[in-house]
Amino acid sequence: MDLFSKTIAAAVVLVIIIFIGYFAASHVSFGSQVTEAQAEALVMHDLQNSNPGAVINVTNSTPSQYQGSWHIVTSVVLNATSPCPSYSIYSFDYPKYGFVYRVDNTYTDNCVVYGIAPGRGYVIGSYPVAITESYARNVSAVTGFVSRYGFGNVSVHATYYNSTVFYGTRYSDVWLVGYTAPKTNESVDVLLSQLNGTVLSTQVA
């Protein structure tokens, strides 16, 4: 075998060794060596990159049914301060399936609260549901406020109270949903019962 052939053969062997080394390193980096904290951080980073401006939280993390992976449950709220936030639960098995997620539940989307059966009681357990419910009820003060200042210009926040006094009356287990808009002193407050989302009071300030 001449010198040229030996050089080619050595180069091929070197490439094969490098490839095997890279594959082994990748397997170690993304396989069973990933800790729970690393898996959570990587999942959060991916969600934040793909959903800029969203409110994202890891709500649960446990060892996955797939060895060496973590089952990570996250809550994702899009347009969190709009009159109609979108609120879903995503779950990951990382690194088994990478950043491919499953939608476990969608609570609100397109100004609709899902999972409410007619005639059956329900409890509002999160602020995106409280906001969406207050808007979907078509309260005249709310619809007028949003129409006047524009859907995209209105900011909405909701706070839960075990007990509070609202314009001189005490209420228990309620959500206070406040609508504001820039460059105006006007605001609208809607008080919802945590049970069934009944509108208890509306005040324009």
C-alpha positions in Angstrom: 0.0 0.0 0.0 1.5 3.3 -1.0 1.8 6.4 1.2 -1.3 8.1 -0.3 -3.5 5.1 0.3 -2.2 4.8 3.9 -3.0 8.5 4.5 -6.6 8.1 3.1 -7.1 5.0 5.3 -5.9 6.8 8.4 -8.1 9.7 7.7 -11.2 7.5 7.3 -10.4 5.7 10.6 -10.0 9.1 12.3 -13.4 10.3 11.1 -15.0 7.1 12.3 -13.4 7.5 15.8 -14.5 11.2 16.0 -18.1 10.2 15.0 -18.2 7.4 17.6 -16.9 9.8 20.2 -19.5 12.5 19.3 -22.3 10.0 19.4 -21.2 8.7 22.8 -20.8 12.2 24.2 -24.3 13.1 23.0 -25.8 10.1 24.5 -24.2 10.9 27.9 -25.2 14.6 27.7 -28.8 14.0 26.8 -29.5 10.6 28.3 -29.6 9.4 31.9 -27.1 12.1 33.1 -29.7 14.9 33.0 -30.7 16.0 36.5 -34.2 17.2 37.4 -33.1 20.8 37.7 -31.4 20.7 34.3 -34.4 19.1 32.7 -36.7 21.8 34.1 -34.4 24.6 33.1 -34.1 23.3 29.5 -37.9 22.8 29.2 -38.5 26.3 30.5 -36.0 27.8 28.2 -37.6 26.1 25.2 -41.1 27.2 26.2 -40.0 30.8 26.8 -38.3 31.0 23.4 -41.3 29.6 21.6 -43.8 31.7 23.6 -42.3 35.1 24.2 -44.1 37.1 26.8 -46.1 34.1 28.1 -46.3 33.4 31.9 -44.8 30.0 32.3 -44.3 27.9 35.4 -43.3 24.3 36.2 -46.1 22.9 38.3 -44.8 19.4 38.9 -41.7 17.3 38.1 -41.3 13.6 38.8 -39.2 10.7 37.4 -40.7 9.7 34.0 -41.9 6.2 33.1 -39.0 6.3 30.7 -35.8 5.5 32.4 -33.4 8.5 32.7 -36.1 11.0 31.9 -38.3 13.4 33.8 -42.0 14.0 33.5 -42.4 17.8 33.7 -45.8 19.5 33.9 -46.0 23.2 33.0 -48.7 25.9 33.0 -48.6 28.3 30.0 -50.6 31.5 29.9 -50.6 33.5 26.7 -51.7 37.2 26.7 -52.0 36.9 30.5 -53.3 40.5 31.0 -55.7 40.6 28.0 -59.5 40.2 28.4 -59.1 36.7 27.0 -55.9 34.9 28.1 -55.2 31.4 26.8 -54.3 29.0 29.6 -53.1 25.4 29.0 -51.2 22.6 30.7 -48.3 21.1 28.8 -46.3 18.0 29.9 -42.9 16.7 28.7 -41.0 13.5 29.1 -37.5 14.9 28.8 -35.0 13.9 27.4 -36.9 10.9 26.0 -39.0 13.0 23.7 -37.0 16.2 23.8 -39.1 19.3 23.6 -42.2 17.6 22.1 -45.0 18.2 24.6 -48.5 16.9 25.2 -51.4 19.3 25.9 -52.9 17.8 29.1 -55.6 20.4 29.4 -56.8 23.7 27.9 -58.7 25.8 30.4 -59.3 28.9 28.3 -58.8 29.9 24.7 -60.6 32.3 22.3 -62.6 33.9 25.1 -64.1 30.5 26.1 -63.8 28.7 29.4 -63.6 25.0 28.7 -64.7 22.1 30.9 -67.9 23.7 32.3 -70.9 21.4 32.0 -74.3 23.1 32.0 -76.2 22.7 35.2 -73.2 21.5 37.2 -71.2 23.6 39.7 -67.6 24.6 39.1 -64.9 26.4 41.0 -62.7 29.1 39.4 -59.2 28.1 40.6 -57.0 30.4 38.5 -56.7 34.0 37.4 -56.8 33.3 33.6 -60.2 31.6 34.1 -61.5 34.4 36.3 -60.5 37.0 33.7 -62.0 35.1 30.8 -65.2 34.4 32.7 -65.6 38.0 33.6 -65.3 39.0 29.9 -67.4 36.1 28.6 -70.3 37.1 30.8 -71.0 40.1 28.5 -71.3 42.6 31.4 -72.3 45.8 29.7 -69.7 47.9 31.7 -66.9 45.6 30.6 -67.9 45.3 27.0 -68.4 49.0 26.8 -65.0 49.7 28.3 -63.2 47.3 26.0 -65.0 48.6 22.9 -64.2 52.2 23.9 -60.5 51.8 24.4 -59.8 48.8 22.1 -59.2 45.1 23.0 -55.4 45.4 22.6 -55.2 48.4 24.8 -57.0 47.0 27.8 -55.1 45.5 30.7 -56.8 43.0 33.0 -55.8 41.5 36.4 -57.6 39.2 38.7 -57.0 38.6 42.4 -58.6 35.9 44.7 -59.9 36.9 48.1 -61.1 34.6 50.9 -62.9 37.6 52.3 -63.0 41.2 51.2 -65.1 44.4 51.4 -66.2 45.6 48.0 -67.9 49.1 48.1 -69.2 48.6 51.6 -70.3 45.0 51.4 -68.4 42.0 52.6 -68.0 39.0 50.3 -66.3 35.6 50.7 -64.5 33.4 48.2 -64.5 35.8 45.3 -62.3 37.0 42.4 -61.9 40.7 41.8 -61.2 41.4 38.2 -60.0 44.9 37.3 -60.0 46.4 33.8 -57.7 49.4 33.0 -56.5 51.2 30.0 -53.5 53.6 29.4 -54.1 57.4 29.3 -57.4 57.2 31.1 -58.5 57.4 34.8 -61.5 55.2 34.1 -61.5 51.5 35.2 -64.0 48.7 35.7 -64.0 46.2 38.6 -66.0 43.0 38.4 -66.6 40.8 41.4 -67.1 37.1 40.6 -68.1 34.3 42.9 -65.4 31.6 42.9 -68.3 29.1 42.7 -69.9 29.2 39.2 -68.4 32.6 38.3 -71.6 34.5 39.2 -71.2 38.3 38.8 -71.8 39.7 42.3 -71.1 43.3 41.6 -69.7 45.7 39.0 -68.3 49.1 39.6 -67.0 51.8 37.2 -64.4 54.1 38.8 
